[in-house]
């Protein structure tokens, strides 16, 4: 089991997520939000009633991708 650390700071509809990997940002409401990860990936997430959620990466793919072999 690995240990993870993340600290979130809320600034109205904005949120900053601080982690060992860097700073991520998100904006939106409880049901819909747009976020950017510390490595630059962008996501749109829609939370539906009943515990369901739908997420989609937006924008270009990163030029440098990790490959698992």
CHARMM internal coordinates of N, CA and C (Angstrom, degrees):
IC EDIT
DIST 1 N 1 CA 1.4458
DIST 1 CA 1 C 1.5169
ANGL 1 N 1 CA 1 C 108.49
DIST 1 C 2 N 1.3256
ANGL 1 CA 1 C 2 N 117.13
DIHE 1 N 1 CA 1 C 2 N 126.49
DIST 2 N 2 CA 1.4594
ANGL 1 C 2 N 2 CA 121.36
DIHE 1 CA 1 C 2 N 2 CA 179.77
DIST 2 CA 2 C 1.5143
ANGL 2 N 2 CA 2 C 111.42
DIHE 1 C 2 N 2 CA 2 C -93.08
DIST 2 C 3 N 1.3045
ANGL 2 CA 2 C 3 N 115.45
DIHE 2 N 2 CA 2 C 3 N 157.06
DIST 3 N 3 CA 1.4536
ANGL 2 C 3 N 3 CA 122.07
DIHE 2 CA 2 C 3 N 3 CA 177.83
DIST 3 CA 3 C 1.5197
ANGL 3 N 3 CA 3 C 108.92
DIHE 2 C 3 N 3 CA 3 C -100.81
DIST 3 C 4 N 1.3160
ANGL 3 CA 3 C 4 N 115.76
DIHE 3 N 3 CA 3 C 4 N 138.93
DIST 4 N 4 CA 1.4581
ANGL 3 C 4 N 4 CA 121.87
DIHE 3 CA 3 C 4 N 4 CA 179.35
DIST 4 CA 4 C 1.5157
ANGL 4 N 4 CA 4 C 108.62
DIHE 3 C 4 N 4 CA 4 C -128.42
DIST 4 C 5 N 1.3168
ANGL 4 CA 4 C 5 N 116.10
DIHE 4 N 4 CA 4 C 5 N 150.62
DIST 5 N 5 CA 1.4568
ANGL 4 C 5 N 5 CA 120.95
DIHE 4 CA 4 C 5 N 5 CA 176.93
DIST 5 CA 5 C 1.5153
ANGL 5 N 5 CA 5 C 107.82
DIHE 4 C 5 N 5 CA 5 C -133.92
DIST 5 C 6 N 1.3174
ANGL 5 CA 5 C 6 N 115.59
DIHE 5 N 5 CA 5 C 6 N 133.65
DIST 6 N 6 CA 1.4551
ANGL 5 C 6 N 6 CA 121.04
DIHE 5 CA 5 C 6 N 6 CA 174.80
DIST 6 CA 6 C 1.5168
ANGL 6 N 6 CA 6 C 108.46
DIHE 5 C 6 N 6 CA 6 C -149.61
DIST 6 C 7 N 1.2999
ANGL 6 CA 6 C 7 N 117.01
DIHE 6 N 6 CA 6 C 7 N 133.67
DIST 7 N 7 CA 1.4562
ANGL 6 C 7 N 7 CA 122.90
DIHE 6 CA 6 C 7 N 7 CA 177.06
DIST 7 CA 7 C 1.5126
ANGL 7 N 7 CA 7 C 107.35
DIHE 6 C 7 N 7 CA 7 C -119.78
DIST 7 C 8 N 1.3334
ANGL 7 CA 7 C 8 N 117.26
DIHE 7 N 7 CA 7 C 8 N 129.36
DIST 8 N 8 CA 1.4579
ANGL 7 C 8 N 8 CA 122.22
DIHE 7 CA 7 C 8 N 8 CA 179.26
DIST 8 CA 8 C 1.5186
ANGL 8 N 8 CA 8 C 109.82
DIHE 7 C 8 N 8 CA 8 C -110.44
DIST 8 C 9 N 1.3200
ANGL 8 CA 8 C 9 N 115.22
DIHE 8 N 8 CA 8 C 9 N 139.11
DIST 9 N 9 CA 1.4572
ANGL 8 C 9 N 9 CA 121.81
DIHE 8 CA 8 C 9 N 9 CA 176.14
DIST 9 CA 9 C 1.5241
ANGL 9 N 9 CA 9 C 106.96
DIHE 8 C 9 N 9 CA 9 C -122.67
DIST 9 C 10 N 1.3420
ANGL 9 CA 9 C 10 N 116.43
DIHE 9 N 9 CA 9 C 10 N 119.11
DIST 10 N 10 CA 1.4650
ANGL 9 C 10 N 10 CA 121.03
DIHE 9 CA 9 C 10 N 10 CA -179.62
DIST 10 CA 10 C 1.5142
ANGL 10 N 10 CA 10 C 109.93
DIHE 9 C 10 N 10 CA 10 C -93.50
DIST 10 C 11 N 1.3160
ANGL 10 CA 10 C 11 N 115.75
DIHE 10 N 10 CA 10 C 11 N 133.51
DIST 11 N 11 CA 1.4565
ANGL 10 C 11 N 11 CA 123.71
DIHE 10 CA 10 C 11 N 11 CA 177.33
DIST 11 CA 11 C 1.5229
ANGL 11 N 11 CA 11 C 108.04
DIHE 10 C 11 N 11 CA 11 C -130.29
DIST 11 C 12 N 1.3172
ANGL 11 CA 11 C 12 N 117.52
DIHE 11 N 11 CA 11 C 12 N 75.12
DIST 12 N 12 CA 1.4608
ANGL 11 C 12 N 12 CA 121.33
DIHE 11 CA 11 C 12 N 12 CA -174.51
DIST 12 CA 12 C 1.5128
ANGL 12 N 12 CA 12 C 109.05
DIHE 11 C 12 N 12 CA 12 C 70.17
DIST 12 C 13 N 1.3482
ANGL 12 CA 12 C 13 N 118.56
DIHE 12 N 12 CA 12 C 13 N -128.78
DIST 13 N 13 CA 1.4720
ANGL 12 C 13 N 13 CA 120.34
DIHE 12 CA 12 C 13 N 13 CA 178.62
DIST 13 CA 13 C 1.5312
ANGL 13 N 13 CA 13 C 113.00
DIHE 12 C 13 N 13 CA 13 C -78.02
DIST 13 C 14 N 1.3234
ANGL 13 CA 13 C 14 N 117.27
DIHE 13 N 13 CA 13 C 14 N -6.20
DIST 14 N 14 CA 1.4630
ANGL 13 C 14 N 14 CA 122.07
DIHE 13 CA 13 C 14 N 14 CA 179.69
DIST 14 CA 14 C 1.5217
ANGL 14 N 14 CA 14 C 109.96
DIHE 13 C 14 N 14 CA 14 C -93.42
DIST 14 C 15 N 1.3288
ANGL 14 CA 14 C 15 N 116.07
DIHE 14 N 14 CA 14 C 15 N 151.38
DIST 15 N 15 CA 1.4597
ANGL 14 C 15 N 15 CA 120.78
DIHE 14 CA 14 C 15 N 15 CA 174.89
DIST 15 CA 15 C 1.5225
ANGL 15 N 15 CA 15 C 108.72
DIHE 14 C 15 N 15 CA 15 C -141.83
DIST 15 C 16 N 1.3155
ANGL 15 CA 15 C 16 N 116.21
DIHE 15 N 15 CA 15 C 16 N 135.00
DIST 16 N 16 CA 1.4575
ANGL 15 C 16 N 16 CA 122.34
DIHE 15 CA 15 C 16 N 16 CA 173.84
DIST 16 CA 16 C 1.5142
ANGL 16 N 16 CA 16 C 107.52
DIHE 15 C 16 N 16 CA 16 C -107.02
DIST 16 C 17 N 1.3166
ANGL 16 CA 16 C 17 N 117.11
DIHE 16 N 16 CA 16 C 17 N 130.95
DIST 17 N 17 CA 1.4581
ANGL 16 C 17 N 17 CA 123.01
DIHE 16 CA 16 C 17 N 17 CA 178.36
DIST 17 CA 17 C 1.5238
ANGL 17 N 17 CA 17 C 108.12
DIHE 16 C 17 N 17 CA 17 C -110.94
DIST 17 C 18 N 1.3141
ANGL 17 CA 17 C 18 N 115.93
DIHE 17 N 17 CA 17 C 18 N 117.82
DIST 18 N 18 CA 1.4570
ANGL 17 C 18 N 18 CA 121.44
DIHE 17 CA 17 C 18 N 18 CA 179.71
DIST 18 CA 18 C 1.5133
ANGL 18 N 18 CA 18 C 108.87
DIHE 17 C 18 N 18 CA 18 C -102.62
DIST 18 C 19 N 1.3268
ANGL 18 CA 18 C 19 N 116.41
DIHE 18 N 18 CA 18 C 19 N 127.59
DIST 19 N 19 CA 1.4605
ANGL 18 C 19 N 19 CA 121.67
DIHE 18 CA 18 C 19 N 19 CA -179.89
DIST 19 CA 19 C 1.5248
ANGL 19 N 19 CA 19 C 108.42
DIHE 18 C 19 N 19 CA 19 C -144.12
DIST 19 C 20 N 1.3338
ANGL 19 CA 19 C 20 N 117.85
DIHE 19 N 19 CA 19 C 20 N 171.56
DIST 20 N 20 CA 1.4592
ANGL 19 C 20 N 20 CA 119.62
DIHE 19 CA 19 C 20 N 20 CA 176.70
DIST 20 CA 20 C 1.5388
ANGL 20 N 20 CA 20 C 113.26
DIHE 19 C 20 N 20 CA 20 C -61.04
DIST 20 C 21 N 1.3377
ANGL 20 CA 20 C 21 N 117.50
DIHE 20 N 20 CA 20 C 21 N -20.42
DIST 21 N 21 CA 1.4607
ANGL 20 C 21 N 21 CA 121.80
DIHE 20 CA 20 C 21 N 21 CA -178.85
DIST 21 CA 21 C 1.5162
ANGL 21 N 21 CA 21 C 112.71
DIHE 20 C 21 N 21 CA 21 C -84.12
DIST 21 C 22 N 1.3377
ANGL 21 CA 21 C 22 N 117.95
DIHE 21 N 21 CA 21 C 22 N -16.78
DIST 22 N 22 CA 1.4558
ANGL 21 C 22 N 22 CA 121.04
DIHE 21 CA 21 C 22 N 22 CA -179.72
DIST 22 CA 22 C 1.5100
ANGL 22 N 22 CA 22 C 111.11
DIHE 21 C 22 N 22 CA 22 C 140.63
DIST 22 C 23 N 1.3234
ANGL 22 CA 22 C 23 N 115.54
DIHE 22 N 22 CA 22 C 23 N -156.56
DIST 23 N 23 CA 1.4609
ANGL 22 C 23 N 23 CA 122.53
DIHE 22 CA 22 C 23 N 23 CA -177.56
DIST 23 CA 23 C 1.5211
ANGL 23 N 23 CA 23 C 108.80
DIHE 22 C 23 N 23 CA 23 C -112.94
DIST 23 C 24 N 1.3241
ANGL 23 CA 23 C 24 N 116.43
DIHE 23 N 23 CA 23 C 24 N 127.48
DIST 24 N 24 CA 1.4501
ANGL 23 C 24 N 24 CA 122.24
DIHE 23 CA 23 C 24 N 24 CA 174.49
DIST 24 CA 24 C 1.5157
ANGL 24 N 24 CA 24 C 109.02
DIHE 23 C 24 N 24 CA 24 C -111.84
DIST 24 C 25 N 1.3269
ANGL 24 CA 24 C 25 N 117.28
DIHE 24 N 24 CA 24 C 25 N 156.33
DIST 25 N 25 CA 1.4541
ANGL 24 C 25 N 25 CA 121.52
DIHE 24 CA 24 C 25 N 25 CA 179.61
DIST 25 CA 25 C 1.5129
ANGL 25 N 25 CA 25 C 109.75
DIHE 24 C 25 N 25 CA 25 C -127.52
DIST 25 C 26 N 1.3328
ANGL 25 CA 25 C 26 N 116.02
DIHE 25 N 25 CA 25 C 26 N 150.67
DIST 26 N 26 CA 1.4534
ANGL 25 C 26 N 26 CA 119.61
DIHE 25 CA 25 C 26 N 26 CA 171.52
DIST 26 CA 26 C 1.5148
ANGL 26 N 26 CA 26 C 109.30
DIHE 25 C 26 N 26 CA 26 C -146.11
DIST 26 C 27 N 1.3156
ANGL 26 CA 26 C 27 N 115.38
DIHE 26 N 26 CA 26 C 27 N 156.97
DIST 27 N 27 CA 1.4479
ANGL 26 C 27 N 27 CA 122.94
DIHE 26 CA 26 C 27 N 27 CA -177.41
DIST 27 CA 27 C 1.5119
ANGL 27 N 27 CA 27 C 107.70
DIHE 26 C 27 N 27 CA 27 C -143.93
DIST 27 C 28 N 1.3204
ANGL 27 CA 27 C 28 N 117.18
DIHE 27 N 27 CA 27 C 28 N 137.97
DIST 28 N 28 CA 1.4478
ANGL 27 C 28 N 28 CA 119.98
DIHE 27 CA 27 C 28 N 28 CA 174.83
DIST 28 CA 28 C 1.5087
ANGL 28 N 28 CA 28 C 113.03
DIHE 27 C 28 N 28 CA 28 C 143.74
DIST 28 C 29 N 1.3171
ANGL 28 CA 28 C 29 N 113.83
DIHE 28 N 28 CA 28 C 29 N -164.80
DIST 29 N 29 CA 1.4558
ANGL 28 C 29 N 29 CA 121.80
DIHE 28 CA 28 C 29 N 29 CA -178.53
DIST 29 CA 29 C 1.5195
ANGL 29 N 29 CA 29 C 109.36
DIHE 28 C 29 N 29 CA 29 C -108.00
DIST 29 C 30 N 1.2931
ANGL 29 CA 29 C 30 N 115.06
DIHE 29 N 29 CA 29 C 30 N -176.25
DIST 30 N 30 CA 1.4675
ANGL 29 C 30 N 30 CA 119.92
DIHE 29 CA 29 C 30 N 30 CA 179.48
DIST 30 CA 30 C 1.5321
ANGL 30 N 30 CA 30 C 111.52
DIHE 29 C 30 N 30 CA 30 C -64.39
DIST 30 C 31 N 1.3229
ANGL 30 CA 30 C 31 N 117.27
DIHE 30 N 30 CA 30 C 31 N -34.76
DIST 31 N 31 CA 1.4670
ANGL 30 C 31 N 31 CA 121.86
DIHE 30 CA 30 C 31 N 31 CA -177.06
DIST 31 CA 31 C 1.5285
ANGL 31 N 31 CA 31 C 113.56
DIHE 30 C 31 N 31 CA 31 C -85.66
DIST 31 C 32 N 1.3303
ANGL 31 CA 31 C 32 N 117.70
DIHE 31 N 31 CA 31 C 32 N -31.42
DIST 32 N 32 CA 1.4624
ANGL 31 C 32 N 32 CA 121.02
DIHE 31 CA 31 C 32 N 32 CA -174.60
DIST 32 CA 32 C 1.5193
ANGL 32 N 32 CA 32 C 109.20
DIHE 31 C 32 N 32 CA 32 C -140.50
DIST 32 C 33 N 1.3261
ANGL 32 CA 32 C 33 N 117.50
DIHE 32 N 32 CA 32 C 33 N 128.50
DIST 33 N 33 CA 1.4580
ANGL 32 C 33 N 33 CA 119.17
DIHE 32 CA 32 C 33 N 33 CA 174.94
DIST 33 CA 33 C 1.5272
ANGL 33 N 33 CA 33 C 111.79
DIHE 32 C 33 N 33 CA 33 C -150.19
DIST 33 C 34 N 1.3210
ANGL 33 CA 33 C 34 N 113.21
DIHE 33 N 33 CA 33 C 34 N 156.04
DIST 34 N 34 CA 1.4565
ANGL 33 C 34 N 34 CA 123.45
DIHE 33 CA 33 C 34 N 34 CA 178.03
DIST 34 CA 34 C 1.5209
ANGL 34 N 34 CA 34 C 106.10
DIHE 33 C 34 N 34 CA 34 C -115.06
DIST 34 C 35 N 1.3247
ANGL 34 CA 34 C 35 N 117.11
DIHE 34 N 34 CA 34 C 35 N 133.23
DIST 35 N 35 CA 1.4543
ANGL 34 C 35 N 35 CA 119.33
DIHE 34 CA 34 C 35 N 35 CA -177.61
DIST 35 CA 35 C 1.5222
ANGL 35 N 35 CA 35 C 111.24
DIHE 34 C 35 N 35 CA 35 C -136.20
DIST 35 C 36 N 1.3306
ANGL 35 CA 35 C 36 N 114.18
DIHE 35 N 35 CA 35 C 36 N 157.43
DIST 36 N 36 CA 1.4596
ANGL 35 C 36 N 36 CA 121.96
DIHE 35 CA 35 C 36 N 36 CA 176.08
DIST 36 CA 36 C 1.5188
ANGL 36 N 36 CA 36 C 107.08
DIHE 35 C 36 N 36 CA 36 C -129.34
DIST 36 C 37 N 1.3328
ANGL 36 CA 36 C 37 N 116.35
DIHE 36 N 36 CA 36 C 37 N 128.69
DIST 37 N 37 CA 1.4563
ANGL 36 C 37 N 37 CA 121.99
DIHE 36 CA 36 C 37 N 37 CA -178.23
DIST 37 CA 37 C 1.5286
ANGL 37 N 37 CA 37 C 110.04
DIHE 36 C 37 N 37 CA 37 C -82.70
DIST 37 C 38 N 1.3345
ANGL 37 CA 37 C 38 N 117.69
DIHE 37 N 37 CA 37 C 38 N 165.11
DIST 38 N 38 CA 1.4652
ANGL 37 C 38 N 38 CA 119.51
DIHE 37 CA 37 C 38 N 38 CA 178.95
DIST 38 CA 38 C 1.5342
ANGL 38 N 38 CA 38 C 114.05
DIHE 37 C 38 N 38 CA 38 C -58.05
DIST 38 C 39 N 1.3420
ANGL 38 CA 38 C 39 N 117.63
DIHE 38 N 38 CA 38 C 39 N -26.94
DIST 39 N 39 CA 1.4686
ANGL 38 C 39 N 39 CA 118.87
DIHE 38 CA 38 C 39 N 39 CA 179.86
DIST 39 CA 39 C 1.5326
ANGL 39 N 39 CA 39 C 112.77
DIHE 38 C 39 N 39 CA 39 C -91.94
DIST 39 C 40 N 1.3433
ANGL 39 CA 39 C 40 N 118.06
DIHE 39 N 39 CA 39 C 40 N 7.78
DIST 40 N 40 CA 1.4544
ANGL 39 C 40 N 40 CA 121.64
DIHE 39 CA 39 C 40 N 40 CA 172.35
DIST 40 CA 40 C 1.5144
ANGL 40 N 40 CA 40 C 116.72
DIHE 39 C 40 N 40 CA 40 C 98.57
DIST 40 C 41 N 1.3247
ANGL 40 CA 40 C 41 N 118.57
DIHE 40 N 40 CA 40 C 41 N -3.18
DIST 41 N 41 CA 1.4606
ANGL 40 C 41 N 41 CA 119.66
DIHE 40 CA 40 C 41 N 41 CA 178.65
DIST 41 CA 41 C 1.5255
ANGL 41 N 41 CA 41 C 109.82
DIHE 40 C 41 N 41 CA 41 C -71.93
DIST 41 C 42 N 1.3348
ANGL 41 CA 41 C 42 N 117.13
DIHE 41 N 41 CA 41 C 42 N 146.12
DIST 42 N 42 CA 1.4585
ANGL 41 C 42 N 42 CA 122.34
DIHE 41 CA 41 C 42 N 42 CA -179.03
DIST 42 CA 42 C 1.5290
ANGL 42 N 42 CA 42 C 109.29
DIHE 41 C 42 N 42 CA 42 C -116.41
DIST 42 C 43 N 1.3234
ANGL 42 CA 42 C 43 N 115.74
DIHE 42 N 42 CA 42 C 43 N 139.75
DIST 43 N 43 CA 1.4564
ANGL 42 C 43 N 43 CA 121.53
DIHE 42 CA 42 C 43 N 43 CA -179.15
DIST 43 CA 43 C 1.5119
ANGL 43 N 43 CA 43 C 110.96
DIHE 42 C 43 N 43 CA 43 C -134.75
DIST 43 C 44 N 1.3411
ANGL 43 CA 43 C 44 N 115.49
DIHE 43 N 43 CA 43 C 44 N 148.65
DIST 44 N 44 CA 1.4530
ANGL 43 C 44 N 44 CA 122.96
DIHE 43 CA 43 C 44 N 44 CA 169.92
DIST 44 CA 44 C 1.5166
ANGL 44 N 44 CA 44 C 105.52
DIHE 43 C 44 N 44 CA 44 C -118.06
DIST 44 C 45 N 1.3314
ANGL 44 CA 44 C 45 N 116.93
DIHE 44 N 44 CA 44 C 45 N 131.22
DIST 45 N 45 CA 1.4622
ANGL 44 C 45 N 45 CA 121.14
DIHE 44 CA 44 C 45 N 45 CA -178.30
DIST 45 CA 45 C 1.5139
ANGL 45 N 45 CA 45 C 109.55
DIHE 44 C 45 N 45 CA 45 C -128.00
DIST 45 C 46 N 1.3261
ANGL 45 CA 45 C 46 N 116.42
DIHE 45 N 45 CA 45 C 46 N 136.53
DIST 46 N 46 CA 1.4530
ANGL 45 C 46 N 46 CA 123.94
DIHE 45 CA 45 C 46 N 46 CA 176.07
DIST 46 CA 46 C 1.5203
ANGL 46 N 46 CA 46 C 107.67
DIHE 45 C 46 N 46 CA 46 C -121.77
DIST 46 C 47 N 1.3346
ANGL 46 CA 46 C 47 N 116.94
DIHE 46 N 46 CA 46 C 47 N 119.52
DIST 47 N 47 CA 1.4595
ANGL 46 C 47 N 47 CA 121.82
DIHE 46 CA 46 C 47 N 47 CA 177.97
DIST 47 CA 47 C 1.5187
ANGL 47 N 47 CA 47 C 108.53
DIHE 46 C 47 N 47 CA 47 C -96.39
DIST 47 C 48 N 1.3142
ANGL 47 CA 47 C 48 N 116.65
DIHE 47 N 47 CA 47 C 48 N 125.06
DIST 48 N 48 CA 1.4553
ANGL 47 C 48 N 48 CA 123.01
DIHE 47 CA 47 C 48 N 48 CA -177.47
DIST 48 CA 48 C 1.5197
ANGL 48 N 48 CA 48 C 110.40
DIHE 47 C 48 N 48 CA 48 C -104.64
DIST 48 C 49 N 1.3373
ANGL 48 CA 48 C 49 N 117.22
DIHE 48 N 48 CA 48 C 49 N 157.87
DIST 49 N 49 CA 1.4627
ANGL 48 C 49 N 49 CA 119.72
DIHE 48 CA 48 C 49 N 49 CA 176.66
DIST 49 CA 49 C 1.5273
ANGL 49 N 49 CA 49 C 110.83
DIHE 48 C 49 N 49 CA 49 C -60.47
DIST 49 C 50 N 1.3178
ANGL 49 CA 49 C 50 N 116.24
DIHE 49 N 49 CA 49 C 50 N 149.47
DIST 50 N 50 CA 1.4570
ANGL 49 C 50 N 50 CA 120.78
DIHE 49 CA 49 C 50 N 50 CA 178.73
DIST 50 CA 50 C 1.5170
ANGL 50 N 50 CA 50 C 113.45
DIHE 49 C 50 N 50 CA 50 C 90.21
DIST 50 C 51 N 1.3109
ANGL 50 CA 50 C 51 N 117.95
DIHE 50 N 50 CA 50 C 51 N 8.52
DIST 51 N 51 CA 1.4582
ANGL 50 C 51 N 51 CA 120.80
DIHE 50 CA 50 C 51 N 51 CA 177.43
DIST 51 CA 51 C 1.5132
ANGL 51 N 51 CA 51 C 115.15
DIHE 50 C 51 N 51 CA 51 C 87.50
DIST 51 C 52 N 1.3190
ANGL 51 CA 51 C 52 N 118.05
DIHE 51 N 51 CA 51 C 52 N 6.54
DIST 52 N 52 CA 1.4610
ANGL 51 C 52 N 52 CA 121.12
DIHE 51 CA 51 C 52 N 52 CA 178.88
DIST 52 CA 52 C 1.5205
ANGL 52 N 52 CA 52 C 110.27
DIHE 51 C 52 N 52 CA 52 C -87.94
DIST 52 C 53 N 1.3181
ANGL 52 CA 52 C 53 N 116.34
DIHE 52 N 52 CA 52 C 53 N 146.75
DIST 53 N 53 CA 1.4565
ANGL 52 C 53 N 53 CA 120.07
DIHE 52 CA 52 C 53 N 53 CA 173.67
DIST 53 CA 53 C 1.5252
ANGL 53 N 53 CA 53 C 109.32
DIHE 52 C 53 N 53 CA 53 C -144.26
DIST 53 C 54 N 1.3201
ANGL 53 CA 53 C 54 N 113.79
DIHE 53 N 53 CA 53 C 54 N 150.62
DIST 54 N 54 CA 1.4601
ANGL 53 C 54 N 54 CA 121.86
DIHE 53 CA 53 C 54 N 54 CA -179.88
DIST 54 CA 54 C 1.5193
ANGL 54 N 54 CA 54 C 106.88
DIHE 53 C 54 N 54 CA 54 C -125.01
DIST 54 C 55 N 1.3193
ANGL 54 CA 54 C 55 N 117.18
DIHE 54 N 54 CA 54 C 55 N 129.14
DIST 55 N 55 CA 1.4561
ANGL 54 C 55 N 55 CA 121.41
DIHE 54 CA 54 C 55 N 55 CA 178.94
DIST 55 CA 55 C 1.5088
ANGL 55 N 55 CA 55 C 110.47
DIHE 54 C 55 N 55 CA 55 C -128.80
DIST 55 C 56 N 1.3137
ANGL 55 CA 55 C 56 N 115.75
DIHE 55 N 55 CA 55 C 56 N 147.56
DIST 56 N 56 CA 1.4554
ANGL 55 C 56 N 56 CA 121.01
DIHE 55 CA 55 C 56 N 56 CA -179.20
DIST 56 CA 56 C 1.5134
ANGL 56 N 56 CA 56 C 109.36
DIHE 55 C 56 N 56 CA 56 C -143.52
DIST 56 C 57 N 1.3209
ANGL 56 CA 56 C 57 N 116.34
DIHE 56 N 56 CA 56 C 57 N 131.26
DIST 57 N 57 CA 1.4609
ANGL 56 C 57 N 57 CA 121.00
DIHE 56 CA 56 C 57 N 57 CA 173.70
DIST 57 CA 57 C 1.5238
ANGL 57 N 57 CA 57 C 107.70
DIHE 56 C 57 N 57 CA 57 C -75.99
DIST 57 C 58 N 1.3226
ANGL 57 CA 57 C 58 N 116.81
DIHE 57 N 57 CA 57 C 58 N 139.13
DIST 58 N 58 CA 1.4633
ANGL 57 C 58 N 58 CA 120.50
DIHE 57 CA 57 C 58 N 58 CA -179.43
DIST 58 CA 58 C 1.5261
ANGL 58 N 58 CA 58 C 109.27
DIHE 57 C 58 N 58 CA 58 C -122.51
DIST 58 C 59 N 1.3038
ANGL 58 CA 58 C 59 N 115.54
DIHE 58 N 58 CA 58 C 59 N 160.99
DIST 59 N 59 CA 1.4668
ANGL 58 C 59 N 59 CA 120.75
DIHE 58 CA 58 C 59 N 59 CA 179.04
DIST 59 CA 59 C 1.5046
ANGL 59 N 59 CA 59 C 111.42
DIHE 58 C 59 N 59 CA 59 C 85.55
DIST 59 C 60 N 1.3231
ANGL 59 CA 59 C 60 N 114.18
DIHE 59 N 59 CA 59 C 60 N -171.47
DIST 60 N 60 CA 1.4573
ANGL 59 C 60 N 60 CA 120.87
DIHE 59 CA 59 C 60 N 60 CA -179.77
DIST 60 CA 60 C 1.5137
ANGL 60 N 60 CA 60 C 110.76
DIHE 59 C 60 N 60 CA 60 C -74.41
DIST 60 C 61 N 1.3026
ANGL 60 CA 60 C 61 N 115.47
DIHE 60 N 60 CA 60 C 61 N 153.08
DIST 61 N 61 CA 1.4609
ANGL 60 C 61 N 61 CA 120.01
DIHE 60 CA 60 C 61 N 61 CA 173.08
DIST 61 CA 61 C 1.5092
ANGL 61 N 61 CA 61 C 108.94
DIHE 60 C 61 N 61 CA 61 C -73.99
DIST 61 C 62 N 1.2922
ANGL 61 CA 61 C 62 N 114.82
DIHE 61 N 61 CA 61 C 62 N 151.95
DIST 62 N 62 CA 1.4607
ANGL 61 C 62 N 62 CA 119.72
DIHE 61 CA 61 C 62 N 62 CA 177.75
DIST 62 CA 62 C 1.5253
ANGL 62 N 62 CA 62 C 109.84
DIHE 61 C 62 N 62 CA 62 C -63.92
DIST 62 C 63 N 1.3109
ANGL 62 CA 62 C 63 N 116.51
DIHE 62 N 62 CA 62 C 63 N 143.56
DIST 63 N 63 CA 1.4554
ANGL 62 C 63 N 63 CA 119.84
DIHE 62 CA 62 C 63 N 63 CA 179.56
DIST 63 CA 63 C 1.5221
ANGL 63 N 63 CA 63 C 110.57
DIHE 62 C 63 N 63 CA 63 C -69.25
DIST 63 C 64 N 1.3108
ANGL 63 CA 63 C 64 N 116.53
DIHE 63 N 63 CA 63 C 64 N -31.54
DIST 64 N 64 CA 1.4558
ANGL 63 C 64 N 64 CA 121.15
DIHE 63 CA 63 C 64 N 64 CA -179.49
DIST 64 CA 64 C 1.5173
ANGL 64 N 64 CA 64 C 108.50
DIHE 63 C 64 N 64 CA 64 C -104.99
DIST 64 C 65 N 1.3131
ANGL 64 CA 64 C 65 N 116.05
DIHE 64 N 64 CA 64 C 65 N 115.07
DIST 65 N 65 CA 1.4611
ANGL 64 C 65 N 65 CA 121.13
DIHE 64 CA 64 C 65 N 65 CA -178.62
DIST 65 CA 65 C 1.5017
ANGL 65 N 65 CA 65 C 109.22
DIHE 64 C 65 N 65 CA 65 C -116.14
DIST 65 C 66 N 1.2970
ANGL 65 CA 65 C 66 N 114.76
DIHE 65 N 65 CA 65 C 66 N 145.60
DIST 66 N 66 CA 1.4695
ANGL 65 C 66 N 66 CA 119.84
DIHE 65 CA 65 C 66 N 66 CA 173.67
DIST 66 CA 66 C 1.5127
ANGL 66 N 66 CA 66 C 108.51
DIHE 65 C 66 N 66 CA 66 C -83.47
DIST 66 C 67 N 1.2975
ANGL 66 CA 66 C 67 N 116.71
DIHE 66 N 66 CA 66 C 67 N 137.89
DIST 67 N 67 CA 1.4462
ANGL 66 C 67 N 67 CA 121.26
DIHE 66 CA 66 C 67 N 67 CA 177.53
DIST 67 CA 67 C 1.5232
ANGL 67 N 67 CA 67 C 108.37
DIHE 66 C 67 N 67 CA 67 C -114.17
DIST 67 C 68 N 1.3102
ANGL 67 CA 67 C 68 N 115.57
DIHE 67 N 67 CA 67 C 68 N 134.65
DIST 68 N 68 CA 1.4579
ANGL 67 C 68 N 68 CA 120.39
DIHE 67 CA 67 C 68 N 68 CA 175.27
DIST 68 CA 68 C 1.5148
ANGL 68 N 68 CA 68 C 107.61
DIHE 67 C 68 N 68 CA 68 C -105.27
DIST 68 C 69 N 1.2845
ANGL 68 CA 68 C 69 N 115.98
DIHE 68 N 68 CA 68 C 69 N 126.94
DIST 69 N 69 CA 1.4575
ANGL 68 C 69 N 69 CA 120.46
DIHE 68 CA 68 C 69 N 69 CA 179.96
DIST 69 CA 69 C 1.4938
ANGL 69 N 69 CA 69 C 110.22
DIHE 68 C 69 N 69 CA 69 C -111.46
END
COOR INIT
IC SEED 1 N 1 CA 1 C
IC BUILD
